[in-house]
Amino acid sequence: MANVVKELESYSLHVHITDPHANSDALKHEYGFELTTDLRKDYDAVIITVPHAEFKKLDNQYFAGITKPQALIADLKGLFRGHITSREYWSL
């Protein structure tokens, strides 16, 4: 994962990762990156990769509040299929 983050940053992409079940210090030690504690309000894309209960509580309004109007929400688990209407939505 650290290699992916570094590769994306080499293209001037800024990657923020959040996970309520992960330990930021352990990630820093093991992979060389930390979790984001303060989310921004202007993301170009959000990728949802795990179906944590905390994430399932989020809604269309939440994603609209942290992204730009033309943003993409990529939902790898299909948690929000049929519920994200204010942004471009992709699901597997």
Contacts in CASP RR format, 6 or more apart in sequence:
PFRMAT RR
TARGET T0000
AUTHOR 0000-0000-0000
METHOD contacts of the structure
MODEL  1
MANVVKELESYSLHVHITDPHANSDALKHEYGFELTTDLRKDYDAVIITV
PHAEFKKLDNQYFAGITKPQALIADLKGLFRGHITSREYWSL
1 31 0 8 1.000
1 33 0 8 1.000
2 31 0 8 1.000
2 32 0 8 1.000
2 33 0 8 1.000
5 15 0 8 1.000
5 17 0 8 1.000
5 31 0 8 1.000
5 33 0 8 1.000
8 15 0 8 1.000
9 15 0 8 1.000
15 33 0 8 1.000
16 36 0 8 1.000
16 39 0 8 1.000
16 40 0 8 1.000
16 43 0 8 1.000
17 27 0 8 1.000
17 33 0 8 1.000
17 35 0 8 1.000
17 36 0 8 1.000
18 35 0 8 1.000
18 36 0 8 1.000
18 39 0 8 1.000
19 35 0 8 1.000
19 50 0 8 1.000
19 52 0 8 1.000
20 52 0 8 1.000
20 54 0 8 1.000
21 50 0 8 1.000
21 52 0 8 1.000
22 35 0 8 1.000
24 34 0 8 1.000
24 35 0 8 1.000
24 37 0 8 1.000
25 34 0 8 1.000
27 33 0 8 1.000
27 34 0 8 1.000
27 35 0 8 1.000
28 34 0 8 1.000
39 66 0 8 1.000
40 66 0 8 1.000
41 65 0 8 1.000
41 66 0 8 1.000
41 67 0 8 1.000
42 67 0 8 1.000
42 68 0 8 1.000
43 66 0 8 1.000
43 67 0 8 1.000
43 68 0 8 1.000
43 71 0 8 1.000
44 67 0 8 1.000
44 68 0 8 1.000
44 70 0 8 1.000
44 71 0 8 1.000
44 72 0 8 1.000
45 67 0 8 1.000
45 71 0 8 1.000
45 72 0 8 1.000
45 73 0 8 1.000
45 74 0 8 1.000
46 63 0 8 1.000
46 66 0 8 1.000
46 67 0 8 1.000
46 71 0 8 1.000
46 72 0 8 1.000
46 73 0 8 1.000
46 74 0 8 1.000
47 74 0 8 1.000
47 76 0 8 1.000
48 55 0 8 1.000
48 73 0 8 1.000
48 74 0 8 1.000
48 75 0 8 1.000
48 76 0 8 1.000
48 77 0 8 1.000
48 78 0 8 1.000
48 79 0 8 1.000
48 80 0 8 1.000
49 76 0 8 1.000
49 77 0 8 1.000
50 77 0 8 1.000
51 77 0 8 1.000
51 79 0 8 1.000
55 79 0 8 1.000
56 79 0 8 1.000
58 80 0 8 1.000
59 83 0 8 1.000
60 80 0 8 1.000
60 83 0 8 1.000
60 84 0 8 1.000
60 85 0 8 1.000
60 86 0 8 1.000
61 86 0 8 1.000
63 71 0 8 1.000
63 73 0 8 1.000
63 80 0 8 1.000
63 84 0 8 1.000
63 86 0 8 1.000
63 87 0 8 1.000
64 86 0 8 1.000
64 87 0 8 1.000
67 73 0 8 1.000
67 87 0 8 1.000
69 87 0 8 1.000
70 88 0 8 1.000
71 87 0 8 1.000
71 88 0 8 1.000
72 87 0 8 1.000
72 88 0 8 1.000
72 89 0 8 1.000
72 90 0 8 1.000
73 80 0 8 1.000
73 84 0 8 1.000
73 87 0 8 1.000
73 88 0 8 1.000
73 89 0 8 1.000
73 90 0 8 1.000
74 90 0 8 1.000
74 91 0 8 1.000
75 81 0 8 1.000
75 84 0 8 1.000
75 89 0 8 1.000
75 90 0 8 1.000
75 91 0 8 1.000
75 92 0 8 1.000
76 91 0 8 1.000
76 92 0 8 1.000
77 92 0 8 1.000
78 91 0 8 1.000
78 92 0 8 1.000
80 89 0 8 1.000
80 91 0 8 1.000
81 89 0 8 1.000
81 91 0 8 1.000
82 89 0 8 1.000
END
